[in-house]
């Protein structure tokens, strides 16, 4: 057996005192880098059988193979050291019980792989197995680092058993909760720096009783969140600091994720700090393992137990926030819901919906009960009767005993006086704003439209809704020209063509549409009857000509639309008003350029906003498109606050500067193109 050089350290891999066994160094590295490189450069040797070795075993491995084994051993030692350090930081004792110095591990998915085997190294994910140290470790940065190590470079968790993988998922969940808790702690500090006027920092948490009015706006800009969501973050951060120390601690160590912390905070909102702590103490011991629904019920009972009067107060206060909400579903459909309504009336309304759904089923309408209840809900709201036409032999009786009394018609059922034109009520668009790309309307392409209060809608629905709107003579028509990014650069409002001109066949000649369908393929529409053709090359100066929009509805006059420019650079002030108040055209064009409030996170429709001068009129500011735009009343006041600044740029963008000095830019509306 070849030994080390005379002037070098003894080679512990060939220590005769160890009986020829492979042993690992326990102290500092036993070779420096130069010696290690020289060691690896040697050829394999066959030392022959040594003390304690079987002479029938194959010759010794090469030094390169031995180096690979040593590298793996060093990695094991590093993993053990990191785990031990984590255990120390987390306040536990000892290192991982299942990690030893001997090579080998149970394979992933094998029986017993979730069990602990003394002296077996379980790999990077092993510490996440049932009962192991990381399986119960609190959330934090260290836990996230260990989970990242177990995930590997491609997040495939090499060598991990199912049990270890589930443990890693739970660890990430606790780490995520810890990060969210730290974010809310930072928000609490933000509150301390934005106290409301006259409020001082008080109590053990050193928190103000209220924060500045525009604090939610500043947070909403920074996080690109709605103002309501930002206000919710502030409320939760304040409650955790002032009223719910137990919830705050459980949130920080990952026992509770943010949704559960919010459930507790919302339920205890009407309690004083002492009562809130008493209520949380009744549920904290099991809150982490309860589902959200179970926790919501448990904390509600706890609040009633601590202060029954507070529970009644919470219900009555919430009732003052009764409302009907609508929103867009991800599918392209929409939702409508009543919130904070009286319980008894909700139960009665629910029974009536079920009763009418049963009547629809008796009449032969297809669909399961959920579909029929949805149809019944809309029938009752829209005063419709969706039963198949008379003559089916299934004219249902009145109440039938399945719902509460309360006839909606002479026979106890919803009257049939509503629209029977199909899924789109005729003339609905007289009350909403519908935007449809012209190429979609003319069946030249399939581009999505947009419906105010709902959002993007698919091309087929956009055509159906536009055709339905065309049947209503009170529908008004506008055409907006956009650039390649969808920003408005031209606009015109339709006016009915005079009857004397409409009678001239030459004026109504409609040439065939150029090109084909985009993308190539058959048109997906059903022949909408719409046409859009030049009426005259002479439109407003610098504009896009005059056009005729035909709806194809018998008896409906064509619309004549003169398209004028919307300034996107230097303004020509063509629509400037002489006084403070804008004219009808100027206000309308400002609402075309920005269809919502010009604050970056505000979605209030421009039609419900003020026309706000960027440079005040009293300070010499123009009442013009280059110096004005829509702002809701709240953001109008925020812009006038000396700590805030809003600048209107020449291209229509509005740049906001918050009290912290951060800047946020809001671009003009992007229309579907």
Helices and strands as residue ranges (DSSP letters): G 12-14, G 16-18, H 33-41, H 63-89, G 126-128, G 133-135, H 141-151, H 162-192, H 215-223, H 227-242, H 245-252, H 258-267, H 273-281, H 284-287, H 292-306, H 308-319, E 323-328, E 334-339, H 343-362, H 369-382, G 428-430, E 434-435, H 438-441, E 449-451, E 455-457, H 459-470, E 478-482, E 488-493, E 495-496, H 499-502, G 505-508, E 531-536, E 546-550, E 559-562, E 564-565, H 584-593, G 606-608, E 610-613, G 617-619, G 625-627, E 628-631, H 633-640, E 645-648, E 654-657, E 663-666
